[in-house]
Amino acid sequence: MRYSVTRLCGGKALMATLREPVEIDMENAASVLSKEGEIKSVDDMMLVMTWKGMDVTVYTQGKVMFHPLDDRNEAISYANEILSMLIN
């Protein structure tokens, strides 16, 4: 998967965005990701969870935000790890 990575929150967070359009079902994502970390909230547009000591937000269009994180390569690796569980 190919991503663009954007620095957010004054450099304290990174967002990895898939370059190919996808549509992630948040109900299914919550079911799958609840085995990986604590789900804090979920609605039709996004899921927020705690994972590997970070707050992670997964958006329906394949964006994943990690806070705190400042390493672009880790953001891509983590996004691959999470999205590979959600996208068939």
PyMOL Python script that loads the backbone (N, CA, C, O; Angstrom):
from pymol import cmd

cmd.read_pdbstr("""\
ATOM      1  N   MET A   1       0.849  -1.176   0.000  1.00  0.00           N
ATOM      2  CA  MET A   1       0.000   0.000   0.000  1.00  0.00           C
ATOM      3  C   MET A   1       0.892   1.234   0.000  1.00  0.00           C
ATOM      4  O   MET A   1       1.951   1.257   0.626  1.00  0.00           O
ATOM      5  N   ARG A   2       0.441   2.252  -0.713  1.00  0.00           N
ATOM      6  CA  ARG A   2       1.197   3.506  -0.800  1.00  0.00           C
ATOM      7  C   ARG A   2       0.458   4.591  -0.018  1.00  0.00           C
ATOM      8  O   ARG A   2      -0.771   4.663  -0.029  1.00  0.00           O
ATOM      9  N   TYR A   3       1.246   5.438   0.666  1.00  0.00           N
ATOM     10  CA  TYR A   3       0.695   6.453   1.551  1.00  0.00           C
ATOM     11  C   TYR A   3       1.329   7.808   1.291  1.00  0.00           C
ATOM     12  O   TYR A   3       2.439   7.919   0.771  1.00  0.00           O
ATOM     13  N   SER A   4       0.581   8.832   1.672  1.00  0.00           N
ATOM     14  CA  SER A   4       1.190  10.132   1.900  1.00  0.00           C
ATOM     15  C   SER A   4       1.119  10.330   3.413  1.00  0.00           C
ATOM     16  O   SER A   4       0.158   9.903   4.052  1.00  0.00           O
ATOM     17  N   VAL A   5       2.131  10.973   3.983  1.00  0.00           N
ATOM     18  CA  VAL A   5       2.193  11.162   5.428  1.00  0.00           C
ATOM     19  C   VAL A   5       2.221  12.659   5.718  1.00  0.00           C
ATOM     20  O   VAL A   5       3.007  13.406   5.134  1.00  0.00           O
ATOM     21  N   THR A   6       1.351  13.081   6.626  1.00  0.00           N
ATOM     22  CA  THR A   6       1.225  14.483   7.001  1.00  0.00           C
ATOM     23  C   THR A   6       1.504  14.627   8.490  1.00  0.00           C
ATOM     24  O   THR A   6       1.038  13.830   9.303  1.00  0.00           O
ATOM     25  N   ARG A   7       2.270  15.656   8.833  1.00  0.00           N
ATOM     26  CA  ARG A   7       2.569  15.961  10.231  1.00  0.00           C
ATOM     27  C   ARG A   7       1.451  16.871  10.763  1.00  0.00           C
ATOM     28  O   ARG A   7       1.079  17.852  10.118  1.00  0.00           O
ATOM     29  N   LEU A   8       0.920  16.532  11.949  1.00  0.00           N
ATOM     30  CA  LEU A   8      -0.191  17.279  12.554  1.00  0.00           C
ATOM     31  C   LEU A   8       0.134  17.650  14.001  1.00  0.00           C
ATOM     32  O   LEU A   8       1.139  17.203  14.553  1.00  0.00           O
ATOM     33  N   CYS A   9      -0.708  18.452  14.595  1.00  0.00           N
ATOM     34  CA  CYS A   9      -0.631  18.785  16.025  1.00  0.00           C
ATOM     35  C   CYS A   9       0.739  19.323  16.420  1.00  0.00           C
ATOM     36  O   CYS A   9       1.295  18.904  17.435  1.00  0.00           O
ATOM     37  N   GLY A  10       1.278  20.227  15.651  1.00  0.00           N
ATOM     38  CA  GLY A  10       2.573  20.806  15.961  1.00  0.00           C
ATOM     39  C   GLY A  10       3.707  19.802  15.888  1.00  0.00           C
ATOM     40  O   GLY A  10       4.725  19.958  16.563  1.00  0.00           O
ATOM     41  N   GLY A  11       3.536  18.770  15.069  1.00  0.00           N
ATOM     42  CA  GLY A  11       4.576  17.769  14.897  1.00  0.00           C
ATOM     43  C   GLY A  11       4.481  16.601  15.853  1.00  0.00           C
ATOM     44  O   GLY A  11       5.327  15.707  15.823  1.00  0.00           O
ATOM     45  N   LYS A  12       3.459  16.590  16.707  1.00  0.00           N
ATOM     46  CA  LYS A  12       3.323  15.513  17.690  1.00  0.00           C
ATOM     47  C   LYS A  12       2.543  14.315  17.160  1.00  0.00           C
ATOM     48  O   LYS A  12       2.503  13.268  17.805  1.00  0.00           O
ATOM     49  N   ALA A  13       1.925  14.461  15.990  1.00  0.00           N
ATOM     50  CA  ALA A  13       1.125  13.376  15.413  1.00  0.00           C
ATOM     51  C   ALA A  13       1.429  13.268  13.926  1.00  0.00           C
ATOM     52  O   ALA A  13       1.839  14.234  13.283  1.00  0.00           O
ATOM     53  N   LEU A  14       1.217  12.068  13.398  1.00  0.00           N
ATOM     54  CA  LEU A  14       1.359  11.831  11.965  1.00  0.00           C
ATOM     55  C   LEU A  14       0.097  11.162  11.442  1.00  0.00           C
ATOM     56  O   LEU A  14      -0.500  10.323  12.116  1.00  0.00           O
ATOM     57  N   MET A  15      -0.303  11.546  10.229  1.00  0.00           N
ATOM     58  CA  MET A  15      -1.432  10.902   9.580  1.00  0.00           C
ATOM     59  C   MET A  15      -0.951  10.253   8.294  1.00  0.00           C
ATOM     60  O   MET A  15      -0.392  10.917   7.420  1.00  0.00           O
ATOM     61  N   ALA A  16      -1.172   8.951   8.187  1.00  0.00           N
ATOM     62  CA  ALA A  16      -0.856   8.205   6.970  1.00  0.00           C
ATOM     63  C   ALA A  16      -2.156   8.064   6.183  1.00  0.00           C
ATOM     64  O   ALA A  16      -3.154   7.562   6.700  1.00  0.00           O
ATOM     65  N   THR A  17      -2.134   8.511   4.932  1.00  0.00           N
ATOM     66  CA  THR A  17      -3.320   8.480   4.080  1.00  0.00           C
ATOM     67  C   THR A  17      -3.050   7.587   2.882  1.00  0.00           C
ATOM     68  O   THR A  17      -2.091   7.795   2.138  1.00  0.00           O
ATOM     69  N   LEU A  18      -3.911   6.589   2.705  1.00  0.00           N
ATOM     70  CA  LEU A  18      -3.783   5.723   1.536  1.00  0.00           C
ATOM     71  C   LEU A  18      -3.971   6.535   0.269  1.00  0.00           C
ATOM     72  O   LEU A  18      -4.845   7.398   0.200  1.00  0.00           O
ATOM     73  N   ARG A  19      -3.155   6.260  -0.727  1.00  0.00           N
ATOM     74  CA  ARG A  19      -3.272   6.968  -2.004  1.00  0.00           C
ATOM     75  C   ARG A  19      -4.401   6.418  -2.862  1.00  0.00           C
ATOM     76  O   ARG A  19      -4.939   7.133  -3.707  1.00  0.00           O
ATOM     77  N   GLU A  20      -4.771   5.137  -2.652  1.00  0.00           N
ATOM     78  CA  GLU A  20      -5.888   4.548  -3.371  1.00  0.00           C
ATOM     79  C   GLU A  20      -7.151   4.699  -2.520  1.00  0.00           C
ATOM     80  O   GLU A  20      -7.109   4.487  -1.308  1.00  0.00           O
ATOM     81  N   PRO A  21      -8.266   5.061  -3.142  1.00  0.00           N
ATOM     82  CA  PRO A  21      -9.491   5.238  -2.353  1.00  0.00           C
ATOM     83  C   PRO A  21     -10.012   3.904  -1.818  1.00  0.00           C
ATOM     84  O   PRO A  21     -10.027   2.899  -2.528  1.00  0.00           O
ATOM     85  N   VAL A  22     -10.434   3.912  -0.567  1.00  0.00           N
ATOM     86  CA  VAL A  22     -11.053   2.744   0.071  1.00  0.00           C
ATOM     87  C   VAL A  22     -12.240   3.224   0.900  1.00  0.00           C
ATOM     88  O   VAL A  22     -12.408   4.421   1.135  1.00  0.00           O
ATOM     89  N   GLU A  23     -13.044   2.290   1.329  1.00  0.00           N
ATOM     90  CA  GLU A  23     -14.153   2.580   2.235  1.00  0.00           C
ATOM     91  C   GLU A  23     -14.118   1.525   3.330  1.00  0.00           C
ATOM     92  O   GLU A  23     -14.354   0.345   3.072  1.00  0.00           O
ATOM     93  N   ILE A  24     -13.824   1.950   4.548  1.00  0.00           N
ATOM     94  CA  ILE A  24     -13.713   1.030   5.675  1.00  0.00           C
ATOM     95  C   ILE A  24     -15.008   1.060   6.474  1.00  0.00           C
ATOM     96  O   ILE A  24     -15.505   2.129   6.829  1.00  0.00           O
ATOM     97  N   ASP A  25     -15.542  -0.105   6.750  1.00  0.00           N
ATOM     98  CA  ASP A  25     -16.740  -0.264   7.577  1.00  0.00           C
ATOM     99  C   ASP A  25     -16.312  -0.123   9.040  1.00  0.00           C
ATOM    100  O   ASP A  25     -15.579  -0.968   9.553  1.00  0.00           O
ATOM    101  N   MET A  26     -16.754   0.916   9.700  1.00  0.00           N
ATOM    102  CA  MET A  26     -16.312   1.193  11.073  1.00  0.00           C
ATOM    103  C   MET A  26     -16.817   0.160  12.073  1.00  0.00           C
ATOM    104  O   MET A  26     -16.129  -0.124  13.053  1.00  0.00           O
ATOM    105  N   GLU A  27     -17.994  -0.404  11.851  1.00  0.00           N
ATOM    106  CA  GLU A  27     -18.502  -1.437  12.754  1.00  0.00           C
ATOM    107  C   GLU A  27     -17.604  -2.675  12.697  1.00  0.00           C
ATOM    108  O   GLU A  27     -17.246  -3.239  13.731  1.00  0.00           O
ATOM    109  N   ASN A  28     -17.250  -3.087  11.495  1.00  0.00           N
ATOM    110  CA  ASN A  28     -16.336  -4.218  11.323  1.00  0.00           C
ATOM    111  C   ASN A  28     -14.955  -3.870  11.878  1.00  0.00           C
ATOM    112  O   ASN A  28     -14.324  -4.698  12.535  1.00  0.00           O
ATOM    113  N   ALA A  29     -14.487  -2.657  11.619  1.00  0.00           N
ATOM    114  CA  ALA A  29     -13.176  -2.229  12.120  1.00  0.00           C
ATOM    115  C   ALA A  29     -13.135  -2.305  13.645  1.00  0.00           C
ATOM    116  O   ALA A  29     -12.135  -2.745  14.211  1.00  0.00           O
ATOM    117  N   ALA A  30     -14.198  -1.885  14.311  1.00  0.00           N
ATOM    118  CA  ALA A  30     -14.240  -1.936  15.778  1.00  0.00           C
ATOM    119  C   ALA A  30     -14.161  -3.373  16.258  1.00  0.00           C
ATOM    120  O   ALA A  30     -13.469  -3.669  17.233  1.00  0.00           O
ATOM    121  N   SER A  31     -14.863  -4.263  15.582  1.00  0.00           N
ATOM    122  CA  SER A  31     -14.836  -5.673  15.960  1.00  0.00           C
ATOM    123  C   SER A  31     -13.430  -6.258  15.811  1.00  0.00           C
ATOM    124  O   SER A  31     -12.948  -6.955  16.705  1.00  0.00           O
ATOM    125  N   VAL A  32     -12.783  -5.980  14.698  1.00  0.00           N
ATOM    126  CA  VAL A  32     -11.433  -6.506  14.428  1.00  0.00           C
ATOM    127  C   VAL A  32     -10.407  -5.876  15.358  1.00  0.00           C
ATOM    128  O   VAL A  32      -9.597  -6.582  15.960  1.00  0.00           O
ATOM    129  N   LEU A  33     -10.434  -4.548  15.481  1.00  0.00           N
ATOM    130  CA  LEU A  33      -9.390  -3.843  16.228  1.00  0.00           C
ATOM    131  C   LEU A  33      -9.556  -3.936  17.745  1.00  0.00           C
ATOM    132  O   LEU A  33      -8.617  -3.647  18.487  1.00  0.00           O
ATOM    133  N   SER A  34     -10.734  -4.335  18.212  1.00  0.00           N
ATOM    134  CA  SER A  34     -10.921  -4.488  19.664  1.00  0.00           C
ATOM    135  C   SER A  34     -10.017  -5.587  20.216  1.00  0.00           C
ATOM    136  O   SER A  34      -9.742  -5.621  21.415  1.00  0.00           O
ATOM    137  N   LYS A  35      -9.555  -6.481  19.350  1.00  0.00           N
ATOM    138  CA  LYS A  35      -8.618  -7.534  19.766  1.00  0.00           C
ATOM    139  C   LYS A  35      -7.186  -7.006  19.865  1.00  0.00           C
ATOM    140  O   LYS A  35      -6.322  -7.660  20.451  1.00  0.00           O
ATOM    141  N   GLU A  36      -6.933  -5.830  19.295  1.00  0.00           N
ATOM    142  CA  GLU A  36      -5.586  -5.256  19.235  1.00  0.00           C
ATOM    143  C   GLU A  36      -5.337  -4.161  20.273  1.00  0.00           C
ATOM    144  O   GLU A  36      -4.202  -3.948  20.697  1.00  0.00           O
ATOM    145  N   GLY A  37      -6.399  -3.472  20.676  1.00  0.00           N
ATOM    146  CA  GLY A  37      -6.257  -2.369  21.614  1.00  0.00           C
ATOM    147  C   GLY A  37      -7.608  -1.960  22.154  1.00  0.00           C
ATOM    148  O   GLY A  37      -8.637  -2.515  21.768  1.00  0.00           O
ATOM    149  N   GLU A  38      -7.601  -0.987  23.048  1.00  0.00           N
ATOM    150  CA  GLU A  38      -8.841  -0.503  23.657  1.00  0.00           C
ATOM    151  C   GLU A  38      -9.535   0.495  22.727  1.00  0.00           C
ATOM    152  O   GLU A  38      -8.960   1.523  22.370  1.00  0.00           O
ATOM    153  N   ILE A  39     -10.765   0.185  22.342  1.00  0.00           N
ATOM    154  CA  ILE A  39     -11.560   1.091  21.517  1.00  0.00           C
ATOM    155  C   ILE A  39     -12.140   2.166  22.438  1.00  0.00           C
ATOM    156  O   ILE A  39     -12.840   1.852  23.401  1.00  0.00           O
ATOM    157  N   LYS A  40     -11.848   3.424  22.140  1.00  0.00           N
ATOM    158  CA  LYS A  40     -12.354   4.540  22.954  1.00  0.00           C
ATOM    159  C   LYS A  40     -13.694   5.040  22.432  1.00  0.00           C
ATOM    160  O   LYS A  40     -14.605   5.324  23.210  1.00  0.00           O
ATOM    161  N   SER A  41     -13.809   5.147  21.097  1.00  0.00           N
ATOM    162  CA  SER A  41     -15.077   5.579  20.497  1.00  0.00           C
ATOM    163  C   SER A  41     -15.113   5.141  19.043  1.00  0.00           C
ATOM    164  O   SER A  41     -14.076   4.936  18.412  1.00  0.00           O
ATOM    165  N   VAL A  42     -16.322   5.001  18.525  1.00  0.00           N
ATOM    166  CA  VAL A  42     -16.510   4.634  17.129  1.00  0.00           C
ATOM    167  C   VAL A  42     -17.838   5.206  16.651  1.00  0.00           C
ATOM    168  O   VAL A  42     -18.842   5.162  17.363  1.00  0.00           O
ATOM    169  N   ASP A  43     -17.829   5.741  15.440  1.00  0.00           N
ATOM    170  CA  ASP A  43     -19.056   6.192  14.792  1.00  0.00           C
ATOM    171  C   ASP A  43     -18.935   5.892  13.303  1.00  0.00           C
ATOM    172  O   ASP A  43     -18.041   5.149  12.900  1.00  0.00           O
ATOM    173  N   ASP A  44     -19.804   6.446  12.491  1.00  0.00           N
ATOM    174  CA  ASP A  44     -19.799   6.145  11.052  1.00  0.00           C
ATOM    175  C   ASP A  44     -18.562   6.668  10.331  1.00  0.00           C
ATOM    176  O   ASP A  44     -18.233   6.177   9.251  1.00  0.00           O
ATOM    177  N   MET A  45     -17.873   7.646  10.896  1.00  0.00           N
ATOM    178  CA  MET A  45     -16.758   8.296  10.208  1.00  0.00           C
ATOM    179  C   MET A  45     -15.378   7.903  10.720  1.00  0.00           C
ATOM    180  O   MET A  45     -14.406   7.936   9.965  1.00  0.00           O
ATOM    181  N   MET A  46     -15.281   7.528  12.006  1.00  0.00           N
ATOM    182  CA  MET A  46     -13.957   7.241  12.549  1.00  0.00           C
ATOM    183  C   MET A  46     -14.030   6.347  13.772  1.00  0.00           C
ATOM    184  O   MET A  46     -15.074   6.188  14.405  1.00  0.00           O
ATOM    185  N   LEU A  47     -12.871   5.766  14.080  1.00  0.00           N
ATOM    186  CA  LEU A  47     -12.693   4.917  15.244  1.00  0.00           C
ATOM    187  C   LEU A  47     -11.462   5.435  15.985  1.00  0.00           C
ATOM    188  O   LEU A  47     -10.429   5.697  15.370  1.00  0.00           O
ATOM    189  N   VAL A  48     -11.573   5.582  17.302  1.00  0.00           N
ATOM    190  CA  VAL A  48     -10.443   6.031  18.114  1.00  0.00           C
ATOM    191  C   VAL A  48     -10.108   4.914  19.094  1.00  0.00           C
ATOM    192  O   VAL A  48     -10.983   4.377  19.774  1.00  0.00           O
ATOM    193  N   MET A  49      -8.824   4.576  19.151  1.00  0.00           N
ATOM    194  CA  MET A  49      -8.394   3.504  20.035  1.00  0.00           C
ATOM    195  C   MET A  49      -7.033   3.817  20.633  1.00  0.00           C
ATOM    196  O   MET A  49      -6.320   4.702  20.158  1.00  0.00           O
ATOM    197  N   THR A  50      -6.679   3.079  21.684  1.00  0.00           N
ATOM    198  CA  THR A  50      -5.333   3.104  22.239  1.00  0.00           C
ATOM    199  C   THR A  50      -4.634   1.847  21.740  1.00  0.00           C
ATOM    200  O   THR A  50      -5.155   0.738  21.863  1.00  0.00           O
ATOM    201  N   TRP A  51      -3.434   2.039  21.170  1.00  0.00           N
ATOM    202  CA  TRP A  51      -2.705   0.923  20.558  1.00  0.00           C
ATOM    203  C   TRP A  51      -1.209   1.231  20.651  1.00  0.00           C
ATOM    204  O   TRP A  51      -0.764   2.305  20.246  1.00  0.00           O
ATOM    205  N   LYS A  52      -0.450   0.294  21.179  1.00  0.00           N
ATOM    206  CA  LYS A  52       1.003   0.450  21.313  1.00  0.00           C
ATOM    207  C   LYS A  52       1.398   1.770  21.981  1.00  0.00           C
ATOM    208  O   LYS A  52       2.378   2.404  21.590  1.00  0.00           O
ATOM    209  N   GLY A  53       0.631   2.173  22.986  1.00  0.00           N
ATOM    210  CA  GLY A  53       0.934   3.380  23.742  1.00  0.00           C
ATOM    211  C   GLY A  53       0.571   4.682  23.054  1.00  0.00           C
ATOM    212  O   GLY A  53       0.959   5.758  23.510  1.00  0.00           O
ATOM    213  N   MET A  54      -0.179   4.593  21.950  1.00  0.00           N
ATOM    214  CA  MET A  54      -0.576   5.796  21.195  1.00  0.00           C
ATOM    215  C   MET A  54      -2.093   5.864  21.093  1.00  0.00           C
ATOM    216  O   MET A  54      -2.788   4.856  21.220  1.00  0.00           O
ATOM    217  N   ASP A  55      -2.589   7.076  20.860  1.00  0.00           N
ATOM    218  CA  ASP A  55      -3.964   7.242  20.423  1.00  0.00           C
ATOM    219  C   ASP A  55      -3.944   7.091  18.912  1.00  0.00           C
ATOM    220  O   ASP A  55      -3.169   7.759  18.227  1.00  0.00           O
ATOM    221  N   VAL A  56      -4.793   6.216  18.393  1.00  0.00           N
ATOM    222  CA  VAL A  56      -4.862   5.954  16.964  1.00  0.00           C
ATOM    223  C   VAL A  56      -6.281   6.222  16.504  1.00  0.00           C
ATOM    224  O   VAL A  56      -7.240   5.729  17.098  1.00  0.00           O
ATOM    225  N   THR A  57      -6.414   7.014  15.432  1.00  0.00           N
ATOM    226  CA  THR A  57      -7.714   7.282  14.842  1.00  0.00           C
ATOM    227  C   THR A  57      -7.713   6.728  13.425  1.00  0.00           C
ATOM    228  O   THR A  57      -6.847   7.059  12.616  1.00  0.00           O
ATOM    229  N   VAL A  58      -8.703   5.874  13.134  1.00  0.00           N
ATOM    230  CA  VAL A  58      -8.862   5.288  11.814  1.00  0.00           C
ATOM    231  C   VAL A  58     -10.102   5.917  11.193  1.00  0.00           C
ATOM    232  O   VAL A  58     -11.174   5.920  11.798  1.00  0.00           O
ATOM    233  N   TYR A  59      -9.952   6.450   9.983  1.00  0.00           N
ATOM    234  CA  TYR A  59     -11.059   7.090   9.272  1.00  0.00           C
ATOM    235  C   TYR A  59     -11.570   6.188   8.159  1.00  0.00           C
ATOM    236  O   TYR A  59     -10.825   5.358   7.638  1.00  0.00           O
ATOM    237  N   THR A  60     -12.835   6.346   7.795  1.00  0.00           N
ATOM    238  CA  THR A  60     -13.463   5.479   6.793  1.00  0.00           C
ATOM    239  C   THR A  60     -12.735   5.480   5.458  1.00  0.00           C
ATOM    240  O   THR A  60     -12.775   4.471   4.753  1.00  0.00           O
ATOM    241  N   GLN A  61     -12.076   6.559   5.083  1.00  0.00           N
ATOM    242  CA  GLN A  61     -11.426   6.646   3.769  1.00  0.00           C
ATOM    243  C   GLN A  61      -9.977   6.160   3.765  1.00  0.00           C
ATOM    244  O   GLN A  61      -9.240   6.414   2.812  1.00  0.00           O
ATOM    245  N   GLY A  62      -9.567   5.458   4.829  1.00  0.00           N
ATOM    246  CA  GLY A  62      -8.235   4.860   4.853  1.00  0.00           C
ATOM    247  C   GLY A  62      -7.150   5.749   5.415  1.00  0.00           C
ATOM    248  O   GLY A  62      -5.971   5.514   5.154  1.00  0.00           O
ATOM    249  N   LYS A  63      -7.512   6.756   6.175  1.00  0.00           N
ATOM    250  CA  LYS A  63      -6.522   7.584   6.868  1.00  0.00           C
ATOM    251  C   LYS A  63      -6.341   7.024   8.268  1.00  0.00           C
ATOM    252  O   LYS A  63      -7.299   6.569   8.893  1.00  0.00           O
ATOM    253  N   VAL A  64      -5.096   7.059   8.762  1.00  0.00           N
ATOM    254  CA  VAL A  64      -4.823   6.608  10.126  1.00  0.00           C
ATOM    255  C   VAL A  64      -3.910   7.640  10.781  1.00  0.00           C
ATOM    256  O   VAL A  64      -2.827   7.936  10.277  1.00  0.00           O
ATOM    257  N   MET A  65      -4.364   8.185  11.916  1.00  0.00           N
ATOM    258  CA  MET A  65      -3.581   9.185  12.638  1.00  0.00           C
ATOM    259  C   MET A  65      -3.017   8.555  13.913  1.00  0.00           C
ATOM    260  O   MET A  65      -3.720   7.852  14.639  1.00  0.00           O
ATOM    261  N   PHE A  66      -1.735   8.823  14.167  1.00  0.00           N
ATOM    262  CA  PHE A  66      -1.035   8.297  15.333  1.00  0.00           C
ATOM    263  C   PHE A  66      -0.540   9.456  16.184  1.00  0.00           C
ATOM    264  O   PHE A  66       0.118  10.370  15.686  1.00  0.00           O
ATOM    265  N   HIS A  67      -0.870   9.409  17.498  1.00  0.00           N
ATOM    266  CA  HIS A  67      -0.444  10.470  18.413  1.00  0.00           C
ATOM    267  C   HIS A  67      -0.031   9.850  19.736  1.00  0.00           C
ATOM    268  O   HIS A  67      -0.829   9.093  20.290  1.00  0.00           O
ATOM    269  N   PRO A  68       1.095  10.094  20.261  1.00  0.00           N
ATOM    270  CA  PRO A  68       2.205  10.843  19.674  1.00  0.00           C
ATOM    271  C   PRO A  68       3.064   9.924  18.797  1.00  0.00           C
ATOM    272  O   PRO A  68       3.281   8.757  19.123  1.00  0.00           O
ATOM    273  N   LEU A  69       3.531  10.461  17.710  1.00  0.00           N
ATOM    274  CA  LEU A  69       4.458   9.754  16.827  1.00  0.00           C
ATOM    275  C   LEU A  69       5.127  10.785  15.940  1.00  0.00           C
ATOM    276  O   LEU A  69       4.474  11.703  15.444  1.00  0.00           O
ATOM    277  N   ASP A  70       6.438  10.637  15.736  1.00  0.00           N
ATOM    278  CA  ASP A  70       7.143  11.597  14.880  1.00  0.00           C
ATOM    279  C   ASP A  70       7.996  10.931  13.807  1.00  0.00           C
ATOM    280  O   ASP A  70       8.713  11.613  13.075  1.00  0.00           O
ATOM    281  N   ASP A  71       7.926   9.600  13.707  1.00  0.00           N
ATOM    282  CA  ASP A  71       8.719   8.869  12.721  1.00  0.00           C
ATOM    283  C   ASP A  71       7.835   8.458  11.542  1.00  0.00           C
ATOM    284  O   ASP A  71       6.931   7.636  11.691  1.00  0.00           O
ATOM    285  N   ARG A  72       8.105   9.040  10.367  1.00  0.00           N
ATOM    286  CA  ARG A  72       7.283   8.793   9.177  1.00  0.00           C
ATOM    287  C   ARG A  72       7.289   7.316   8.771  1.00  0.00           C
ATOM    288  O   ARG A  72       6.254   6.779   8.376  1.00  0.00           O
ATOM    289  N   ASN A  73       8.440   6.664   8.865  1.00  0.00           N
ATOM    290  CA  ASN A  73       8.515   5.250   8.494  1.00  0.00           C
ATOM    291  C   ASN A  73       7.687   4.380   9.435  1.00  0.00           C
ATOM    292  O   ASN A  73       7.042   3.429   8.992  1.00  0.00           O
ATOM    293  N   GLU A  74       7.702   4.696  10.720  1.00  0.00           N
ATOM    294  CA  GLU A  74       6.868   3.965  11.667  1.00  0.00           C
ATOM    295  C   GLU A  74       5.394   4.195  11.367  1.00  0.00           C
ATOM    296  O   GLU A  74       4.596   3.263  11.470  1.00  0.00           O
ATOM    297  N   ALA A  75       5.017   5.412  10.999  1.00  0.00           N
ATOM    298  CA  ALA A  75       3.613   5.703  10.666  1.00  0.00           C
ATOM    299  C   ALA A  75       3.154   4.822   9.505  1.00  0.00           C
ATOM    300  O   ALA A  75       2.050   4.279   9.537  1.00  0.00           O
ATOM    301  N   ILE A  76       3.986   4.680   8.495  1.00  0.00           N
ATOM    302  CA  ILE A  76       3.635   3.843   7.341  1.00  0.00           C
ATOM    303  C   ILE A  76       3.560   2.374   7.757  1.00  0.00           C
ATOM    304  O   ILE A  76       2.629   1.664   7.376  1.00  0.00           O
ATOM    305  N   SER A  77       4.525   1.929   8.526  1.00  0.00           N
ATOM    306  CA  SER A  77       4.527   0.542   8.996  1.00  0.00           C
ATOM    307  C   SER A  77       3.294   0.239   9.843  1.00  0.00           C
ATOM    308  O   SER A  77       2.638  -0.784   9.648  1.00  0.00           O
ATOM    309  N   TYR A  78       2.984   1.125  10.780  1.00  0.00           N
ATOM    310  CA  TYR A  78       1.814   0.942  11.637  1.00  0.00           C
ATOM    311  C   TYR A  78       0.517   1.003  10.824  1.00  0.00           C
ATOM    312  O   TYR A  78      -0.395   0.212  11.063  1.00  0.00           O
ATOM    313  N   ALA A  79       0.428   1.924   9.875  1.00  0.00           N
ATOM    314  CA  ALA A  79      -0.764   2.015   9.040  1.00  0.00           C
ATOM    315  C   ALA A  79      -0.944   0.725   8.239  1.00  0.00           C
ATOM    316  O   ALA A  79      -2.060   0.220   8.119  1.00  0.00           O
ATOM    317  N   ASN A  80       0.138   0.196   7.697  1.00  0.00           N
ATOM    318  CA  ASN A  80       0.060  -1.092   6.994  1.00  0.00           C
ATOM    319  C   ASN A  80      -0.453  -2.190   7.915  1.00  0.00           C
ATOM    320  O   ASN A  80      -1.296  -2.998   7.526  1.00  0.00           O
ATOM    321  N   GLU A  81       0.061  -2.210   9.128  1.00  0.00           N
ATOM    322  CA  GLU A  81      -0.339  -3.234  10.083  1.00  0.00           C
ATOM    323  C   GLU A  81      -1.835  -3.149  10.388  1.00  0.00           C
ATOM    324  O   GLU A  81      -2.531  -4.165  10.399  1.00  0.00           O
ATOM    325  N   ILE A  82      -2.314  -1.952  10.632  1.00  0.00           N
ATOM    326  CA  ILE A  82      -3.733  -1.768  10.969  1.00  0.00           C
ATOM    327  C   ILE A  82      -4.630  -1.992   9.747  1.00  0.00           C
ATOM    328  O   ILE A  82      -5.598  -2.748   9.817  1.00  0.00           O
ATOM    329  N   LEU A  83      -4.310  -1.339   8.636  1.00  0.00           N
ATOM    330  CA  LEU A  83      -5.201  -1.422   7.480  1.00  0.00           C
ATOM    331  C   LEU A  83      -5.215  -2.799   6.849  1.00  0.00           C
ATOM    332  O   LEU A  83      -6.221  -3.189   6.256  1.00  0.00           O
ATOM    333  N   SER A  84      -4.124  -3.547   6.960  1.00  0.00           N
ATOM    334  CA  SER A  84      -4.126  -4.903   6.402  1.00  0.00           C
ATOM    335  C   SER A  84      -5.132  -5.794   7.120  1.00  0.00           C
ATOM    336  O   SER A  84      -5.591  -6.786   6.552  1.00  0.00           O
ATOM    337  N   MET A  85      -5.483  -5.457   8.361  1.00  0.00           N
ATOM    338  CA  MET A  85      -6.510  -6.202   9.097  1.00  0.00           C
ATOM    339  C   MET A  85      -7.918  -5.824   8.638  1.00  0.00           C
ATOM    340  O   MET A  85      -8.867  -6.581   8.845  1.00  0.00           O
ATOM    341  N   LEU A  86      -8.051  -4.643   8.011  1.00  0.00           N
ATOM    342  CA  LEU A  86      -9.382  -4.109   7.694  1.00  0.00           C
ATOM    343  C   LEU A  86      -9.753  -4.145   6.229  1.00  0.00           C
ATOM    344  O   LEU A  86     -10.936  -4.121   5.888  1.00  0.00           O
ATOM    345  N   ILE A  87      -8.763  -4.201   5.360  1.00  0.00           N
ATOM    346  CA  ILE A  87      -9.017  -4.132   3.920  1.00  0.00           C
ATOM    347  C   ILE A  87      -8.705  -5.482   3.299  1.00  0.00           C
ATOM    348  O   ILE A  87      -7.611  -6.020   3.467  1.00  0.00           O
ATOM    349  N   ASN A  88      -9.662  -6.014   2.590  1.00  0.00           N
ATOM    350  CA  ASN A  88      -9.452  -7.322   1.930  1.00  0.00           C
ATOM    351  C   ASN A  88      -9.027  -7.133   0.498  1.00  0.00           C
ATOM    352  O   ASN A  88      -8.805  -8.112  -0.214  1.00  0.00           O
TER     353      ASN A  88
END
""", "prot")
cmd.dss("prot")
cmd.show_as("cartoon", "prot")
cmd.util.cbc("prot")
cmd.orient("prot")
